[in-house]
């Protein structure tokens, strides 16, 4: 047991930037549901599908062969080749597998590597709001100055050139993107990207494009900003296997981009993670070689759930634009008169439904809640019934 004098001074050992960041708002609500089987959780963005059997079987065979060693720092060469081919065939992107692809411990590590490699104290990091909660604290840990650029439901939660131009200054360095978007489900078309790309080039910005939900684009083909002429050399594309391939626990992601930029990221990766888990890489390799049909079937189920859930939200009185990608609905709670944290907490306590308050995704998320429809139809239906009862009492 720590003696009192030592314990009392532990805060002095913690770096100031770590003390300044808040714990994950998503996990905070998820933790409130732990151990309570009566609560329906729409909080955590994790597919409810198991990793397909043939992928698991490939890893069992690898274990039996004793494939439990390190891999090259940048990942198995055959996996990097498959990733490069997958991006070429699926999204029209050209990367050299030898030095323009790094396999990482989930897309989260790829993001961390990029922000550490390219952020110096005082650099301005532009982050759309609302957006995934990890970008802001990671940028802060690396000394970046965070600049939000807001999007609105009226604009489909898209990033616009007009809004972006207003926040660019001589100290702007990085633009962090996430389309399809967590939490809004918004996507960007080729035409949407053109004026954004012109601004990026004009102001010599580097782009970190988190495309983890690229495969879950429902009504159109996903368009990466890296596919816009002149953008690939100034874009770090980040993605992985967690969402579309139901492989969250395998922890395999990747980063693609300019070889000099990736070399900087690889230096950090060598000294920290060293390499992604070998069995995770084997699973990822199998998913690309034999699992694309599984991915498409899961996507179709998500599409059906999207229709069910969004129509249900509208029926019970919550305005909600139809998400074009990912697996989140982001309904407005403005008509209730409650702030998002109050609404989410009361929904959890009084109706047994866990959703994430929109404010944790940035100032642009206030007035909304995020609901994941990566849950069974039965759970989504029950959640809607409970939410309808909650709304009738509150309104």
Secondary structure by P-SEA (a helix, b strand, c coil): cccaaaaaacccccccccccccccaaaaaaaaacccccccccccccccccccaaaaaaaaaaaaacccccccccccaaaaaaaaaaaaacccccccccccccccccaaaaaaaaaaacccccbbbbbccccccaaaaaaaaabbbbbbbbbcccccccccaaaaaaaccccccbbbbbccccccccccccccaaaaaaaaaaabbbbbccccccccccccccccccccccccccccccccccccccccccccccccccaaaaaaaaaaaaaccccccaaaaaaaaaaaaccaaaaaaaaaaaaaaaaaaaaaaaaacccccccccccccccccccccccaaaaaaaaaaaccbbbbbccccccccccbbbbbccccaaaaaaaaaaaaaaaaaac
